[in-house]
Each structure stands twice: as C-alpha cells, then as structure tokens.
Amino acid sequence: MEAKLINHAFLHGLTVEVWQDGELIGSGRIVEHTRDFIRLDDGNYYVKANCEIKIAREPKLPG
C-alpha cells in the first residue's frame, strides 16, 4: 500500500509527512524515490523501512 501512496504523491506533486516512532521528522514533496528510500525537496533522505509516510493535509484557505 505504501508504494502506491508514494507513487501517487510523487506523480501529483503532493506534500508528504515522514513519521518515525510517532514523531514528525520531515515533510515536503518527493523528488526521488527508490525501493529503499525517498528524498524530499529539502534534500533529506529517509529510509522507507524505518518511517511511515503520509500525505499531508493541505491547509484550508480562508473563505
């Protein structure tokens, strides 16, 4: 399931959150991903086996 989520976020330019042990450790758009890791637009790499990746909720605009 996570592979589908990562592919969807990557193809549509969605912002993701990276969680580890219940703590948010990064967020941004995926610029590269392989079977083992993802790299976000902030330049940081995250190992998929150690993290949980979620699509971030976009903030609602006023009005």
C-alpha positions in Angstrom: 0.0 0.0 0.0 2.8 2.5 0.9 4.3 2.1 -2.6 1.0 3.2 -4.2 0.8 6.2 -1.9 4.4 7.3 -2.6 3.9 6.9 -6.4 0.6 8.9 -6.2 2.3 11.7 -4.1 5.3 11.8 -6.4 3.3 11.9 -9.7 0.9 14.6 -8.4 3.4 16.7 -6.5 1.7 16.3 -3.2 3.3 17.2 0.1 4.0 14.2 2.3 4.9 13.9 6.0 7.5 11.4 7.2 6.9 10.0 10.7 9.2 7.8 12.8 8.2 6.4 16.2 5.2 8.7 16.3 7.2 11.9 15.7 7.1 14.0 12.6 10.7 14.1 11.2 10.2 15.7 7.8 7.8 17.0 5.3 7.9 18.1 1.7 7.4 17.0 -1.9 9.1 13.7 -3.1 11.8 14.5 -5.7 13.3 11.0 -5.9 12.3 7.5 -4.6 13.7 4.0 -4.9 12.7 0.7 -3.4 14.6 1.6 -0.2 14.4 5.4 0.3 12.8 8.7 -0.6 14.3 12.1 -1.0 12.3 15.2 -0.3 12.6 18.7 -1.8 14.5 19.8 1.3 17.4 17.4 0.3 16.9 14.9 3.1 16.8 11.2 2.6 14.5 8.9 4.5 14.7 5.1 4.6 11.3 3.6 3.9 11.7 0.6 6.2 12.2 3.0 9.2 9.5 5.5 8.5 5.8 5.9 8.0 4.9 8.2 5.1 1.5 10.0 4.9 0.1 12.5 2.5 0.0 15.9 4.4 -3.3 17.6 4.8 -3.2 20.8 2.8 -4.2 23.9 4.9 -7.6 25.2 4.2 -7.7 28.7 2.7 -9.9 31.2 4.5 -13.2 32.0 2.9 
